[in-house]
């Protein structure tokens, strides 16, 4: 029978310094394998923080993903073991999926992980199936976003839901990056009620300016008084890049002095450029930038018109620098962007409404600044790497039957136990 955590109550450190004791055996570390489809920004950034933020004395952390992600190099520099799974594809490809499954099974059998922690839809399915095949003691899945959304066909949505539900029985616990994402997982029967815990996806707060950054304005040669509106993210269907272009055109009709920036690259970049040319918008496309968070800190208004989104790391980073934000009211975004408090919510797929919200921000600079400051305070208090990894640590240890508080010794006198008052000693006090 397991003992409650209160038995292992936190007490003062032992009186005898560890340095004065004879060397003892090293405690065995807990081996954790993170499996993610693409080790890139977004969910990949969350996984990188999850891996590098854990105590290396307690955890040996690995990451497996398809080749090519920009998060591989920083993970390796931090001492994380990485494995590339060449056939791990985003879409349903039976042969590739089988080969990726076999590669993960071989890896898990060889390394004997205590925990397999999966992320994103495809890796979540294949990784959990491989973990089940190998009888991994603990299997955890994090919901970042969902592979199904309102803009896909009903049949395709049902197929994706059915596939995701097949992995539910192979999972011991679930995490979600936002409360609404957790609710969506339960309501769509991807996780049983009461099994999802929210772990806000951390961002690198130390690297993000706390206020407006002038460097990018100097780079493109515009002054402080020029309204700068921008977005950051992969230029994909999910991010609705053409909606941003159309919103920019509507804003420019009212504020011809405004400038517009799109940071990122992706398969819809050519379409977005063509739409900007058609509408006559002077829109700067920067391509991929590893300093995107600093560019966002130069914006007067940060815009995220996504059609679906778990939460959006670019949004969190923009708020961390105190930027006024306009974001679509989708999934977990509404948990962070509260209208009038931390930003404005726009209707997804409605560029005219996005433009209306942007113009309101430009016309009410004091209110916009106040919302940005409040958003910055929220993000900097809730979205640190330490806070997220503390949640992971407690989740891992709880599932392994370990105490979630450290075992500490409290100095007592021998007279407490034997009545002779001779000299101090130590014993563990169970409370």
N, C-alpha and C positions, 0 to 999 in steps of 0.2 A: 504494500500500500504506500503510495507516495505521500510525502509530508507537505503540508501547506508552506508557502513561501515565508510566512511569518516565523516559522521555526528557524530559518536561516536569517534572522534579523541582522540588519547592518549595525555593526558596533565599531568602536574606535580601532585603529590599526594595532597589531600586536606591539608590546613594549620592546621586544628584541628585534633590532634592525635586521632585515634580510641579509644585508651585506656581511654581517658577522656570523651567519650560520654556515655550516658546511654545504657545499653544492649538492642539490638534489636532482632527481630525474625531471626532465621536462614533461609537462603535462601534454597528453596527446591533443592535437588540434582537431577541430571539427572541419571536415572537408565539405565544401559547398561548391556546387556547379550551377552557374547561371547559364541558361540557354535562351538566346534571343535570335530572331530571324536576321535583323540587320543591326550591327553594332555601330550605329550612327547617332547623330544628334536626335533629340526627342527621347523616345523610350530607351535608346542606347545610352544617352547621357545619364538617365536615371540609373541604368544598370551599372554604368561605370562608377557612379557615386556609391551605389550599393556595395560594389566590390571593394573599392579603395577605402571606404570609410569604416570598415569593420576592423576590430582589434586583431592585428596579425599574430599576436601571441595566442589567441584563442581560435582563430579561423585560418584555414588554408583555402583561398578562394580561386576558383577557375571560371573562365567564361568561354562558352562555345557559341559561334555564330558563323554566318556565311562570310566569305572573304570580302575584303575591300572597305570595311567600315573605318571611319576616321578615329574611332575610339580605341582601336587596337593598340596604337602606339602609346598613348598615355597610360593605358592599362598595363602594358609591359614595363614601362618605365617605373610604375608604382609597384612592381613585383607580382602582378597578377598573372597566373598561368592562363594562356589563351590557346584555343584550338579552333581552327577554321574548318567548317563543314561545307564543302563546295556545293553540294546538291540541295542545300536548305533554301528553298524558293519561297517567295511570298504567296504565289497563287497555287492552286491545286494542280499538281503534276504527279500523277501516280508513280511513275518510275523514279523521279527525283526524290519524291517523298519517302519511298521505300529505301532508297540508298542512304538518305540522310538519317532515317530511323536506324538502319543497320550500323552506321558510323557512330551514332550516339550510344547504341547498345554496347558496342565494343569499348568505347571510352568509359562508360559507367562501370562495366564489368571489370575493366582493368584497374581503375582508380578507386573503386569502392567508396563512393561518396555517401556521406550520411544524409545530406540534403541536396535535392535538386530543386532549383528555383527557376521557374520559367516565366517568360515575358512575351507579349504579343501573340497573335492568334496562331500562326502556323507553328512557330517554335513551341508555343504552349501546348498544342495538340501532340506534335511529334515527340517533344521532350518528355511530356507526361506519360505517353505510351511507352517510351523507352525506359523511363524510370520504373514504371509498373512491371515491365518485363523483367527488370533486374532486381526487383524487390527492394527498392531504395526505401530506407526507413521513413523519411519525411519528404513529401512532395508539396511544394508551394507554388501558386501561380499569382502573378500580379496583373490586374486589369489596368492597362494604360488607356486604351480606347477599344472599340469593337470593330470587327471586320464587316459588320452589317450596318446599314444605315437607311434612312427613309428614302434616299435617292436611288437605291438599287431596286431591281424588280422583285416582286413578291416571292417568286420561285427561288431566286438566288439568295434572298434573305433567309428563307426557310432552310435552304441547304447549309448556309453558314451557321445558323443557329443549331441545327442538328449535329454538325461536326463538332462545334464547341461543347455541346452538351455531353458528347461521348467521353470527353476527358474529365468530366466532373467527378466521376466515381474514383478516379485515380489521384485525387488531390486531397490533401489533409487540411489545408488552410488556404485562404485567399486574402490578397491585399488589393487595394484600389488606390489610385492617386487622388481621388476626390470623393466626397460623400455621394454625389449624384451618380458617379460611375459605379460605386458600390451598390446603390439602389437599382441601377439598370441591370447589373449582373444578377441580382436576386430576382427581380421582376421578370427577367427573360430566362429564368431557371438555369443560369450558367453556374450558380453557386447556391448551396442550401442556405436558408435563412439563418442568421446568426453566425455565419462563418467568415464574413468579410470584414477585415479591419482596414481602416484608412491610414495610409502612410504617405503624407504629402511629398510629392516628388521634389527633391532638393535641387537647388541651383548653386553655382559657385559665387556666393555672395561677396566674397573678398575681392573678386575681379570686376564687380559691377559698380560703376560710379553711383554715388548716393544722390546725385542730382544731374542736371543737364550738362552734357559733355560737349565742348566746343570743337574737338579735334576733327570730327567728320565735316562740320560746317566749313572749317578752314580748308579741308581737303578739296571740297567741291566749290569753294569760293562763294559762299553766301553769307550774308550778315545775320546778326542775332535777331533782327526784326522781321526776317522772312519766315512766314509760316512753313514748317517742314512736316509733312505727313508721310508716314512710311509703314511698311509691313516687313516682317522677317519670317522666313520659312521656306520649305520645299515648294517649288512651283508645280503643284499637283492638283488634281481635281478636288481633293479634300480641302485644300486651302482656298479654293474659289478665287484664283488670281484675276480672272476677267471681271469678277464682281468688284475687286479693288480698283481695277482700271476704270470701270464705269462709274464707280463712286468718285474717283479722282476727277473725272470729266465733269460731273455734276458740281463738285466743290469749286473747280476752276472757273466755272461759269459765273459763280458768285464772288470768288476770291481769286482773281487772275494773278495775284502776287504769290500765291502758294506754290510750293515745289513738292514733288512726289518721288518717293524712293521705294524700290522693291529689292530686298536683300535675299539672295538665295538663288538656287538653280533647280532645274527639274524638267520633266518631260513636256510641260505646258508652257515653257518659256517662249517658244516661237509664237504660240497662239496669243499669249499676253502681249508680246511686242506688236503683233499685227493688230490687235484690238486698240492698243495705244496709238498706233499710227493712223488707224481708221478714224479715231475720235479726235485726233490732233492734240494729244496730251504729251507734254514734255515730261516723260517718266524715266527716271534714271534706274537702269538695271545694273546692280553691282556684281551679280554672280555670287558664287559662294564666298563668304568671308568668315575667317576664324575669329574676327573681332566683331561679329554681328551684334553682340550685347552692348558694345560701346557705341556702335552706330545707332542702335535704337535709343540710346541715352541722349542722342542729339535731337530726337523728334519732339515736335510740339504736341503731336497726337500719334500714338501707336495704334494701328488698326489690325485686327485679326478677323476677317470675314468668313471663317471656316464653315463648311457645311456640316461637319461633325468633328469632334475633338475631345480627347479624354480630358485634358486640361490645357496643354500647350506650354512648353518650356519657354518659348520666346515671349509669350504673354507674361509669365512669371518674372522673367528677367527684366522686361520693360517696366513692370510695376516696381521691381526692386530698385530701379533708378528714379522712381517717383514720376514716371511718365503718365499723363492722362491717357486712358485707353478707351477704345471703342471695339467691342468684341461681340461675336455672334452668341446668341443665347442658346448654346448647344451643350449637352452633356455636362461635364464638370465645370465648364467655364462660369456658369451662373453661381457656383459655390464661392468663387473668388471675386468676380466682378459684380458688385452690388450697385444698382443704379443710384446715382447721387452720392454714394459713399466711396467706392473705389473705382468707379468708371461708369460707362454707359453700355447697355446691351442693345444690339441691333438684331433685326429679324434675319435669320439665315436666308441666303438667296435673294435678298432685296437690296441691291446697291443704292437705290434712292434713299432708303432709310439709313443705310450706312453713311451716306453723304449728309443727311440731315443731322445725324449725331456728331459727325466731324465738325460741321459748321457751328453747332451749338457749343462745342468745346472752344472753338476759335473765338466765338462771340462772347464767351463768359470765362475769360482767362483766370480770374480769381477762384471761381468755383472749380475749374479744371485743375488748377494748381493744388487746391485743397484735397480733391479726390486723389491726385497723384501721390501726395504726401501720406494720406491715410493708407492707400494701397501699398506704398513702400513699407510702412510700419507693419502691416499685416504679413507681407511676404517675408520680411527680415525676422519676424518673430516665429513664423511657422514653417518656413521652407529651408532650414539649414540642413546641411549634410549630417551633422551630429544628431539632430532630432530624428531624422528619418532612420538613421542606422541604429539608434537606440530602440526604435520600434521593431526593426528587423531582428536585433539581438534578443529582445524579449520574446518575440514570436518564435525564433529558432529554438531558444533554450526551453521555452514552455513545451513545445512539441516534442523535444527530446527528453522531457521529464526532468530537466535541470532546474535548479532554483533561479528565479529571475533577479534575485539579490545576491550579492557576494557573501560568502561565508567569512566572517570576521571573528577574531578572538578579542574578548574583553578582559583586560588585566583585573585580577582579583587577588586577595591575600589568602595564603593557605589557611589562615584562621577562619576564613569563611567556610572552608570545607572540613578542617580538622580541629579547629579551636586552639591551635598552639601559637598563632600569631608570629611564627618564626620569620618568614620572608615572603616576598611577593611571588606569585606564580601566575599561570594563565590557564584558563579553561574556556571552552565554548559554552556560552549561555544560550539555551533555547528558550525563546519567548513566544 
